[in-house]
Amino acid sequence: MLKFISMYFRIIIFGISLLLFSCARSQENKDFELIGGPCEGCEAVLEYEGELKNTDTLPEFASAENKLKITGVIYQANGTTPAKDVILYIHHTNAEGVYPTKGDEKGWAERHGYIRGWIKTDKDGRYTFYSQIPGSYPDGKNPAHIHPIILEPDGSYYYLSAYFFEGDPLLTRHHMEDPPRGSDGVVKLQENDEIKLIERDFILGKSIPGYK
């Protein structure tokens, strides 16, 4: 009898293990599709590891002289319903306008540097990053900016218009897309105690060519 019970439990455990393995393989084999036109580096949104939350703190935040909170809500295509489980990836330069690397980066981190991060929206569609105010490129021709890339739950991914800072003397219409993708990318830098704040909401698929 005990031998039978032991065998029964081994079968159950094997079945559960097989189910979990199948789910994991299904996630690994999920179909991802780049939409909205060519995008160099958009695959970086797929490079996340581990479980994501709706808040992320980027490297060097603690030591940054000009700390920055980046927050907002991501909405579904109707513009009113919060979008849950959407992954948002951002990357930007440091205060010197450089994408810093340590030398051991893999994948798109070799180009984007280590000041980058990922979040997954909660049921209210909210997202928050803690980082630093980026600098403009050393060539003095491009305004400071932050690159955002979206990965929707169905596997569609695409870039959004960059965050730019209102009042930046280097910012011209040449740097902005018309119409802006996701939402207007020009944001106001607000005072928020000892940390600066920018708020920007997104609408999934807004001005994204080929979006369904």
C-alpha positions in Angstrom: 0.0 0.0 0.0 2.7 2.5 1.0 4.6 1.6 -2.2 1.5 2.3 -4.3 1.0 5.7 -2.5 4.7 6.6 -3.0 4.4 5.8 -6.7 1.2 7.8 -7.0 2.8 10.9 -5.5 5.8 10.5 -7.8 3.5 10.5 -10.8 1.7 13.7 -9.6 5.0 15.5 -9.0 6.2 14.4 -12.4 3.0 15.7 -14.0 3.3 19.1 -12.2 7.0 19.4 -13.3 6.1 18.6 -16.9 3.3 21.3 -16.8 5.6 23.9 -15.4 8.3 23.1 -17.9 5.8 23.3 -20.8 4.7 26.7 -19.6 8.3 27.9 -19.4 9.0 26.7 -22.9 5.8 28.3 -24.1 7.0 31.7 -22.8 10.5 31.2 -24.3 8.9 30.4 -27.7 6.5 33.3 -27.6 6.2 35.1 -30.9 7.5 38.7 -30.8 6.8 41.1 -33.7 8.4 44.4 -34.4 5.8 46.8 -35.7 5.6 50.5 -36.6 8.6 50.6 -38.9 12.3 49.9 -38.6 13.9 50.3 -35.2 17.6 49.9 -34.5 17.9 48.5 -30.9 14.2 47.9 -30.2 15.1 44.3 -29.4 16.6 45.6 -26.2 13.1 45.5 -24.7 13.2 41.7 -24.9 16.5 41.5 -22.9 14.9 41.8 -19.4 15.5 39.1 -16.8 13.5 38.0 -13.8 10.2 39.2 -12.6 9.4 42.9 -13.4 7.5 45.3 -11.2 5.9 48.7 -12.1 8.9 50.5 -10.6 12.6 50.3 -11.4 15.6 52.2 -10.1 18.3 52.6 -12.8 22.1 52.4 -12.0 23.8 55.5 -10.5 20.5 56.9 -9.2 21.8 57.0 -5.6 25.0 58.9 -6.5 23.5 61.2 -9.2 23.7 64.9 -8.6 20.4 65.6 -10.5 18.1 62.8 -9.6 15.0 62.2 -11.7 11.6 60.5 -11.3 10.0 59.4 -14.5 6.3 58.4 -14.1 3.0 58.1 -15.8 0.2 55.8 -17.0 0.0 53.6 -20.0 -3.5 53.3 -21.5 -5.0 50.9 -24.0 -5.7 52.1 -27.5 -9.0 53.7 -26.5 -7.1 56.2 -24.4 -9.0 55.7 -21.2 -8.5 52.1 -20.0 -5.3 51.5 -18.1 -3.1 48.9 -19.8 -1.9 46.1 -17.5 1.2 43.9 -18.0 2.8 46.2 -20.6 6.6 46.3 -20.5 8.3 49.6 -20.9 12.1 49.8 -21.5 14.1 53.1 -21.3 17.7 54.0 -21.7 19.6 57.3 -21.8 22.9 59.0 -21.3 24.6 60.0 -18.1 25.0 63.7 -17.1 28.0 64.0 -19.5 25.9 62.9 -22.4 27.6 59.5 -22.7 26.0 56.0 -22.7 28.4 54.6 -20.1 29.6 51.0 -20.2 31.7 48.8 -17.9 33.2 46.7 -20.7 31.4 43.5 -20.0 28.0 44.4 -21.5 26.1 41.9 -23.7 23.5 42.4 -26.3 22.2 45.9 -26.8 23.8 47.1 -23.6 27.0 47.4 -25.6 25.3 50.4 -27.4 22.7 51.6 -24.9 25.1 51.4 -21.9 24.0 50.4 -18.4 21.7 53.3 -17.6 18.6 51.4 -18.7 15.7 49.5 -17.1 12.4 47.7 -17.5 9.1 47.9 -15.8 5.8 46.0 -16.2 2.6 48.1 -15.6 0.3 47.2 -12.8 -3.5 46.9 -13.0 -3.7 50.7 -13.0 -1.3 51.0 -15.9 1.2 52.9 -13.8 5.0 53.0 -14.3 7.9 54.7 -12.5 11.6 54.9 -13.1 14.1 56.5 -10.7 17.2 57.7 -12.6 19.1 60.9 -13.4 18.7 63.9 -15.7 20.6 62.9 -18.9 23.0 65.2 -20.7 23.0 66.2 -24.3 25.6 64.5 -26.6 29.1 65.9 -26.4 28.8 67.2 -30.0 26.4 69.8 -28.8 23.9 69.1 -31.6 21.3 67.0 -29.9 19.1 67.8 -26.9 19.0 65.6 -23.8 16.5 62.8 -24.2 15.3 59.4 -23.0 14.5 56.5 -25.4 11.3 54.5 -24.6 10.4 51.1 -26.2 7.1 49.2 -25.6 6.4 45.5 -25.4 2.7 44.6 -25.3 1.4 41.4 -23.8 0.7 39.9 -27.2 4.4 40.2 -28.2 4.1 43.3 -30.3 6.9 45.8 -29.7 7.8 49.2 -31.0 9.6 52.4 -30.2 7.8 55.5 -28.9 8.8 59.2 -29.4 11.7 60.1 -27.1 11.2 62.1 -24.0 12.6 65.7 -24.5 12.8 68.5 -22.0 10.7 71.6 -22.4 12.9 74.7 -22.7 16.0 72.8 -23.9 17.8 75.3 -26.2 19.0 72.4 -28.4 15.5 71.1 -29.0 14.0 71.9 -32.5 11.2 70.4 -34.6 13.9 68.5 -36.4 14.3 66.3 -33.3 10.6 65.5 -32.8 8.4 63.2 -34.7 5.1 64.4 -36.3 2.8 63.0 -35.2 4.4 61.9 -31.9 4.3 58.1 -31.2 2.5 57.2 -28.0 2.1 60.7 -26.8 3.8 64.1 -27.0 7.4 63.6 -26.0 8.2 67.1 -24.8 7.8 67.0 -21.0 8.1 69.7 -18.3 10.8 69.2 -15.7 9.1 69.7 -12.3 10.4 70.3 -8.9 9.6 67.5 -6.4 11.5 68.0 -3.1 15.1 66.8 -3.7 14.3 65.1 -6.9 13.1 66.4 -10.3 10.0 64.9 -11.8 8.6 64.3 -15.3 5.2 62.9 -16.0 4.2 61.3 -19.3 1.3 59.1 -20.2 1.2 56.8 -23.2 -1.6 55.4 -25.4 -0.8 52.0 -26.9 -0.6 52.1 -30.7 -1.0 55.9 -31.0 0.5 57.0 -34.3 2.2 53.6 -34.8 2.0 52.6 -38.4 0.4 49.1 -39.0 -0.9 48.9 -35.4 -3.9 46.6 -35.1 
